[in-house]
Amino acid sequence: MHTPQLISMIHEAVNADPSLAEIRNQCLLGTNSAPHYQVKHDMLFWKNRLVIPQQPDLIHIILTEFHSSAFGGHAGVTRTKARIASQFFWPTMAKDIKEFISKRLVCQQAKHSTTLPAGLLQPLPIPQQIWEDLSMDFITGLPSSNGYTVILVVVDRLSKYSHFMPLKSDYTSFKVAEVFLQTVVKLHGFPKTIVSDRDRVFTSQFWQHLFKLSGTTLAMSTAYHPQMDGQSEAVNKCLELYMRCFTSESPRLWSKLLSWAEFWYNTSFHTSIGMTPFKVVYGRDPPMLIRYEINNADPPLLQQLLTERDDTITALKANLARAQQIMKKFTDPKRRFVEFQIGDMVLVKLQPYRQHSVVLRRNHKLSMRYFGPFPVMERIGQVANRLMLPPTAKIHPVFHVSALKICKGDHSVQLLPLPLTTNEQGLVVLPLAIVNHRTVIQNGQAVRQVLVQWEGLSPTEATWEN
């Protein structure tokens, strides 16, 4: 809106407001008793700011101009208020600005949430026997050690006894199943249940069918929220912190030392069970590892082996203590209770598909963070909700409350529809053609890459993939 037009509307609104019109007339006559008011250029000012009558339509025009236009830039409450308050005044300005911005759908979709994560942790039923109920997770993005960059962690939920298995980055559901059979099943048999997130391995038909035939129930987390079980979340986070500390100190050798990491974790005292996982499983204390005292009569290779063993265990002990100390902070006081009702319109936070190219990373940073809104169809437990998604959405429709937020205001039309997605929190994009190839160095190793043209995307969005 042009400034003269806005000034004219304000002038008419002041004259139509009896109390403001009276103050204006008193200022003109020099008899005004209200402090800080004055008339300049036939307009009423308060402390050199233009007075705005309490007319909702007029206030809405000003808020729209100073927030939702290109000039306003959809700024936050503080910046928008500072900009408006430098020129205008009305008594309920702060309240009106906050309410106006909270109901702007574009802002709700585009801006980060600054509140505590929603949803208090919901523990699963306590297992009755050891190695009947497991949790599984991947620790990814590790430095390459003998070609391994991933650790598969399997935890018995009752005893907390864990197995660590190294994997290469190109692992498949068949490879994970093979490692699981060779490491876990051969020692403990098939479990009754496995708790996991919705990783592509765990949602594959091969994995589902294998454990269906084995009589194992697969319990997967709600979409976009792996922490469905409070107890497993704490164990897994502590484990990941422990393993990352361990691998960072031996970035090239961690795969060779992984057995010692597993041994130390399982023979360390756990506060949650009041003993070591080793004792829960075997009914006795773990064997003592006597620290090696260097003896020149021993072969040099033996001296080196035992000295390195002691150094490794000392480091592991410190890492586990550090991880457990940090994990004391990961408790419910850092979360908040949120509950949605059936019929509520909510926005969904998604992780967009990420390619390796600079182009798509840049687009990702500028993309909307929330999609929708969509109605809540069903409440599942205390922290999950089933939404009514469009038929084109190929994603699990049950979401943890931390991935949702209420859509404020009356928004009967979807401003930002949900893109085609998969169970892996990514957009459905299929390769169309390979247009080039190259060799690059990653983590000190030569890696072969191909330039992929994606179906439905422009040639400028072709990306290099391993």
C-alpha positions in Angstrom: 0.0 0.0 0.0 1.3 3.5 -0.9 2.1 5.8 2.1 -0.4 8.6 1.2 -3.2 6.1 1.1 -2.2 4.7 4.5 -1.9 8.1 6.0 -5.3 9.1 4.7 -6.9 5.9 6.2 -5.2 6.7 9.6 -6.4 10.3 9.6 -10.0 9.2 8.9 -9.8 6.5 11.6 -8.6 8.9 14.2 -11.4 11.3 13.4 -13.9 8.4 13.7 -12.6 7.5 17.2 -14.3 9.7 19.8 -11.5 9.6 22.4 -8.7 10.1 19.9 -10.6 12.9 18.1 -11.1 14.6 21.4 -7.4 14.4 22.3 -6.5 15.7 18.8 -8.9 18.7 19.2 -7.5 19.5 22.6 -3.9 19.4 21.2 -5.0 21.9 18.5 -6.6 24.2 21.2 -3.6 23.8 23.5 -5.8 22.4 26.3 -4.8 18.8 26.2 -4.1 17.2 29.6 -2.9 13.8 28.2 0.9 13.7 28.3 3.1 13.1 25.2 0.4 13.7 22.6 0.9 16.4 19.9 -0.5 17.2 16.4 1.9 17.5 13.5 0.9 17.9 9.9 -2.7 17.5 11.0 -1.9 13.9 12.4 -2.0 12.8 16.0 1.4 11.6 17.5 2.4 10.1 20.8 6.1 10.4 21.6 6.7 11.3 18.0 5.0 8.1 16.8 1.8 8.1 14.7 -1.2 7.1 16.8 -3.2 4.2 15.3 -6.8 3.7 16.4 -7.9 0.3 17.7 -9.5 -0.7 14.3 -8.7 -4.4 13.4 -8.8 -3.8 9.7 -6.4 -0.9 9.8 -4.0 -2.7 12.2 -4.1 -5.8 10.0 -3.0 -3.6 7.0 -0.1 -2.2 8.9 1.0 -5.6 10.2 0.8 -7.1 6.7 2.9 -4.3 5.2 5.6 -4.4 7.9 5.8 -8.2 8.2 4.4 -10.2 5.3 5.6 -8.0 2.4 9.0 -8.1 0.7 9.8 -5.0 2.8 8.9 -6.9 6.0 10.6 -10.1 5.0 8.6 -12.3 7.4 10.8 -11.2 10.3 10.2 -12.4 13.9 8.2 -10.7 16.6 11.1 -8.7 18.0 12.3 -7.2 14.7 8.8 -6.6 13.4 7.8 -4.9 16.6 11.0 -2.7 16.6 10.3 -1.6 13.0 6.6 -0.8 13.6 7.2 0.8 17.0 9.7 3.2 15.5 6.8 4.9 13.5 3.5 3.9 15.1 1.8 3.5 18.4 -1.3 1.7 19.7 -1.8 0.2 23.2 -2.0 -3.5 22.2 0.8 -3.4 19.7 3.0 -6.1 21.2 0.0 -8.5 21.7 -1.3 -7.9 18.2 2.1 -8.4 16.5 2.7 -11.7 18.3 -0.7 -13.1 17.5 -0.5 -12.0 13.9 2.9 -13.6 13.3 1.9 -16.8 15.1 -0.9 -17.3 12.6 1.1 -16.7 9.4 1.3 -20.1 7.7 4.4 -19.3 5.7 6.2 -18.5 9.0 4.9 -21.6 10.6 6.2 -23.7 7.7 9.6 -22.0 7.2 10.9 -21.2 10.6 12.7 -23.5 13.1 10.9 -24.4 16.3 12.6 -22.9 19.4 10.5 -24.8 22.0 11.7 -28.0 23.8 11.2 -31.2 21.9 7.6 -32.5 22.2 6.7 -35.8 23.7 7.9 -37.3 27.0 9.7 -40.7 26.6 7.4 -43.7 26.6 9.1 -46.9 28.0 8.2 -50.2 26.4 7.2 -53.1 28.6 10.1 -54.5 30.6 11.3 -57.8 29.0 10.8 -61.0 30.9 13.9 -62.9 29.7 17.4 -61.9 28.4 17.9 -61.9 24.7 14.1 -62.0 24.0 13.7 -58.3 23.3 16.4 -56.4 21.4 17.0 -52.9 20.0 19.0 -52.3 16.9 20.6 -49.1 15.5 23.3 -47.9 13.2 26.1 -45.5 14.1 27.1 -44.0 10.8 29.5 -41.4 9.4 32.5 -42.8 11.2 36.1 -42.5 9.8 37.0 -45.3 7.5 38.9 -48.1 9.2 39.8 -51.0 6.9 36.8 -50.0 4.7 34.3 -49.9 7.6 32.4 -46.7 8.3 29.3 -48.0 10.2 28.7 -49.9 13.4 25.6 -52.0 13.9 24.7 -52.0 17.6 22.4 -54.7 19.0 21.3 -54.3 22.6 19.4 -56.7 24.8 16.8 -54.5 26.4 16.8 -56.4 29.7 20.5 -56.9 30.5 21.8 -54.0 28.3 24.4 -56.5 27.0 25.5 -55.3 23.5 27.2 -56.5 20.4 29.0 -54.2 18.1 29.4 -55.2 14.4 31.4 -53.2 11.8 29.8 -52.6 8.4 30.8 -50.9 5.2 28.8 -47.9 4.0 27.1 -49.9 1.1 25.5 -52.4 3.5 22.3 -54.1 2.4 19.4 -55.8 4.3 20.9 -59.2 3.3 24.4 -58.2 4.7 22.9 -56.9 7.9 20.9 -60.1 8.3 24.0 -62.2 7.6 26.0 -60.3 10.3 23.1 -60.5 12.8 22.8 -64.3 12.3 26.6 -64.9 12.6 27.0 -62.7 15.7 23.7 -62.6 17.7 21.5 -65.5 16.6 24.3 -68.1 16.8 24.8 -67.2 20.5 21.3 -66.3 21.7 18.8 -67.5 19.1 16.1 -65.4 17.5 14.4 -62.8 19.7 10.8 -62.3 20.3 10.9 -58.6 19.4 13.3 -56.1 17.8 12.9 -52.4 18.3 14.4 -50.2 15.6 13.8 -47.1 13.6 12.5 -47.1 10.1 15.8 -47.4 8.3 15.6 -48.8 4.7 17.1 -52.1 6.0 14.4 -52.6 8.6 11.6 -51.7 6.3 12.7 -53.9 3.3 10.6 -56.8 2.3 13.6 -59.2 2.8 14.0 -58.1 6.4 10.3 -58.2 7.2 9.8 -61.7 5.7 12.9 -63.1 7.3 11.8 -62.3 10.8 8.2 -63.1 10.1 9.3 -66.7 9.3 11.5 -66.6 12.5 8.6 -65.6 14.7 10.1 -62.3 15.6 7.9 -59.2 15.9 9.4 -56.0 14.5 8.5 -52.9 16.4 9.4 -49.7 14.5 9.4 -46.1 15.6 6.9 -43.6 14.4 7.9 -41.6 11.3 10.8 -39.2 11.7 11.3 -40.0 15.4 13.5 -43.0 16.3 13.1 -42.4 20.1 9.9 -44.5 20.5 11.3 -46.2 23.7 12.8 -44.0 26.4 14.9 -46.8 27.9 16.4 -47.8 24.5 16.9 -44.2 23.5 19.1 -43.5 26.6 21.1 -46.7 26.0 21.6 -46.0 22.3 22.6 -42.4 22.8 25.1 -43.3 25.5 26.4 -46.1 23.2 26.7 -43.8 20.3 28.5 -41.2 22.3 30.8 -43.9 23.7 31.6 -45.3 20.3 32.2 -41.9 18.7 34.6 -41.0 21.5 36.3 -44.3 20.9 36.5 -44.0 17.1 37.7 -40.4 17.2 40.7 -41.4 19.3 41.6 -44.3 16.9 40.1 -43.1 13.6 41.9 -45.6 11.4 42.2 -48.5 13.9 38.8 -48.6 15.6 37.5 -51.6 13.6 40.4 -53.7 15.1 39.7 -52.5 18.6 36.0 -52.9 18.4 36.1 -56.2 20.4 37.7 -54.5 23.3 35.1 -51.7 23.2 32.3 -54.3 23.3 34.1 -56.2 26.2 34.6 -53.0 28.3 31.0 -51.8 27.7 29.5 -55.2 28.8 31.7 -55.5 31.9 31.1 -52.0 33.2 28.7 -51.2 35.9 25.3 -49.8 34.6 23.3 -47.7 37.0 20.0 -48.6 35.3 20.4 -52.3 36.2 22.6 -52.0 39.2 25.3 -54.3 37.9 27.3 -55.2 34.8 25.5 -56.6 31.7 28.0 -59.5 31.8 26.7 -60.5 35.3 23.1 -60.3 34.2 23.8 -62.7 31.3 26.3 -65.1 32.9 25.4 -64.9 36.6 28.9 -64.0 37.7 31.3 -61.2 37.7 33.4 -60.7 34.6 37.0 -62.0 34.8 39.6 -59.6 36.0 42.0 -58.2 33.4 45.3 -57.8 35.2 47.3 -54.8 34.0 50.4 -55.9 32.3 53.7 -55.2 33.9 56.5 -54.9 31.4 58.9 -57.8 31.6 62.0 -57.6 29.4 62.0 -61.4 29.3 58.7 -61.4 27.4 58.9 -61.4 23.5 58.7 -57.8 22.2 55.5 -58.6 20.2 53.8 -59.8 23.4 54.9 -56.7 25.3 53.5 -54.5 22.5 50.2 -56.4 22.3 49.5 -56.3 26.1 50.6 -52.7 26.5 48.3 -51.6 23.7 45.5 -53.6 25.3 45.9 -51.8 28.6 46.1 -48.4 26.9 42.9 -49.2 24.9 41.0 -50.3 28.0 42.1 -47.2 29.9 40.8 -45.0 27.1 37.5 -47.0 26.8 36.9 -46.6 30.6 37.3 -42.8 30.4 35.1 -42.6 27.3 32.3 -44.7 28.8 32.4 -42.6 32.1 32.3 -39.4 30.0 29.3 -40.7 27.9 27.4 -41.8 31.0 28.0 -38.4 32.6 26.7 -36.5 29.6 23.7 -38.8 29.2 22.5 -37.8 32.7 21.2 -34.6 31.0 19.0 -36.4 28.5 15.9 -36.7 30.6 12.3 -35.7 30.5 12.8 -32.2 32.0 14.3 -31.3 28.6 11.1 -32.3 26.9 7.6 -30.9 27.1 4.2 -32.5 27.1 2.2 -32.0 23.9 -1.1 -33.5 23.0 -3.2 -33.1 19.8 -6.9 -33.8 19.4 -8.6 -35.6 16.6 -9.4 -33.1 13.9 -6.6 -30.7 14.8 -4.8 -29.3 11.8 -1.1 -29.8 12.1 2.1 -29.1 10.2 4.6 -31.9 9.5 8.3 -31.5 9.7 10.2 -33.6 7.1 13.8 -34.2 6.2 14.1 -33.4 2.5 16.0 -35.7 0.2 19.6 -34.7 0.2 22.0 -35.4 -2.7 25.7 -34.8 -2.6 25.6 -31.9 -5.0 26.0 -28.3 -3.9 22.9 -27.4 -5.9 20.5 -29.5 -3.9 22.2 -28.7 -0.5 21.7 -25.0 -1.2 18.0 -25.6 -2.2 17.5 -27.7 1.0 18.6 -24.8 3.2 16.1 -22.5 1.5 13.3 -25.0 1.5 10.3 -25.0 3.8 10.7 -27.0 7.0 7.1 -27.9 7.6 4.4 -29.2 5.2 0.7 -29.2 5.3 -1.5 -28.7 7.2 -3.1 -32.1 7.6 -5.8 -33.3 10.0 -5.2 -35.7 12.9 -7.2 -38.8 12.3 -6.2 -40.9 15.3 -4.1 -40.7 18.5 -1.8 -43.7 19.0 -0.6 -43.9 22.6 0.5 -40.6 24.2 3.2 -39.4 21.8 2.1 -40.6 18.3 -0.6 -39.4 15.9 -2.0 -40.8 12.6 -2.6 -38.1 10.0 -4.7 -38.0 6.9 -2.1 -37.7 4.2 -2.8 -37.3 0.5 -2.7 -40.5 -1.7 0.6 -39.4 -3.3 2.5 -39.5 0.0 4.4 -42.7 0.3 5.3 -42.4 3.9 4.3 -44.0 7.2 1.3 -41.8 8.3 2.0 -42.1 12.0 4.2 -39.3 13.4 5.8 -38.6 16.8 4.6 -35.4 18.3 8.0 -33.9 18.0 7.6 -33.9 14.2 4.3 -32.0 14.4 3.1 -28.6 15.5 -0.4 -27.1 15.6 -1.3 -25.0 12.6 -2.6 -21.7 14.0 -5.2 -19.6 12.2 -7.9 -20.7 9.7 -6.0 -22.5 6.9 -8.5 -24.7 5.1 -6.3 -24.9 2.0 -2.9 -26.5 1.9 -0.4 -23.8 1.2 2.5 -26.3 0.8 1.5 -29.9 -0.2 3.5 -32.8 1.0 6.0 -34.0 -1.6 6.3 -37.6 -2.6 8.3 -39.3 0.1 9.6 -42.6 1.2 10.0 -44.4 4.6 13.5 -43.0 4.7 12.4 -39.4 5.2 13.3 -38.5 1.6 11.7 -37.4 -1.6 10.9 -40.1 -4.2 13.5 -39.5 -6.9 14.5 -42.2 -9.4 17.7 -42.3 -11.4 17.1 -41.6 -15.1 20.6 -41.8 -16.6 24.3 -41.8 -15.8 25.9 -38.8 -17.7 29.4 -38.8 -16.4 31.9 -40.5 -14.1 35.0 -39.6 -12.0 37.3 -40.8 -9.2 37.6 -38.7 -6.0 39.5 -39.1 -2.7 37.3 -39.7 0.4 38.9 -40.4 3.8 42.2 -41.1 2.0 40.7 -43.7 -0.4 39.9 -43.5 -4.1 36.1 -43.6 -4.6 34.4 -44.1 -7.9 31.4 -41.7 -8.5 28.9 -41.3 -11.3 26.9 -38.2 -12.3 23.2 -39.1 -12.1 20.4 -37.4 -13.9 17.2 -37.8 -11.8 13.8 -38.4 -13.2 11.6 -35.2 -12.9 14.5 -32.9 -12.1 16.3 -30.5 -14.4 19.8 -31.4 -15.8 21.3 -28.7 -13.5 20.3 -30.9 -10.5 22.2 -33.9 -11.6 24.4 -35.1 -8.7 27.5 -37.1 -8.1 26.8 -40.3 -6.2 29.1 -43.0 -4.9 
